[in-house]
Amino acid sequence: MSENENVGELHGCIVCAKLFNILAVYTPDGRLVDCTVTSFGGHIVPDERQPLVVCDTHTAGEIESAYKRWRSTKGKESDHEREEE
């Protein structure tokens, strides 16, 4: 039985790209279990696929717009990856 892995990571704000330290927990097969921002001034945007972070100073509208933009680019990458297979 393998244990979950705690990983320190560096992620940019999805709105402005300011960098934050994150502590993420992954299952042995690589799925995200949970994460938290360990730097001052940021918080996690809930997403079950990967850690996402935003600055505390951004408005809800800015965050929602950036998250939709992020999701749309991830969907296109997934489609492109499927085409290559």
N, C-alpha and C positions, 0 to 999 in steps of 0.2 A: 504494500500500500504506500503510494507516494504522497508527499505532503505538498500543500500549496506553497508557492514561492513568492516572497516579498521582494519587490524590485523598486529601486529608486530610479525615477525617470525625469527628464526635462521636457516640458511641453510648452508650446506657445499658446497664448490667448487666441481663441478662434475669431475674435473681433480685430485685435490690433497686433497680435504676435508677441506681446511682452512675455518673457520667459518665466516659468514657475517650476519649482521642484514638486514632484508628486511621488507619493508612495502608493504603489499598486500591488494588488494581490492577484496572482494567476493560479489557476488549477494546473495540474501536471500536463494536461493536454493543451494549455495555452489560452483558455477562456478567462476573461476578466471576472473576478469575484467582487472586488470593491477597490476603491481608491480614495485618496484624500490629498489635498494640497498642503504641503509642508512649508511653503513660502508665504510671507505676509501679502495680503491684498488680492487674493484670488479665491475662487471656489470652483467646484466641479459642476459640469453640466452633465446631467444623467444621460448615459448612453451605455447600452449593454455590450457593445463591441470593443470599445477602447476608451481610455481616459481622455476626457476633454476638459479644458479649463478656460475660465474667463476672469477678467479683472472685476473686482467688486464695484468699480465705478461705472461700468456700462449699464445702459438702460435695458429693460426687458425687451424692448423692440429691437435694439441693436443685437442682443444675444439671439433672439429668435431668428432674425434675418441671417446672421452668421451661421447659425446651426442649420438652417434650411439650405444655405449655400454649401456648407460642408457635406451635408447628406447627399445633395445632388451630385457633387463631384465623386463621392464614394460609390454611388450607384453606377455612374458612367465607368469608373474603373472596374467595377465588378462585371459589367457587361463586356468590356474590352477583354478582361481576363478569360471570360467564358468563350469569346470568339477565338482566342489564341489556342484553346485546348482542343 
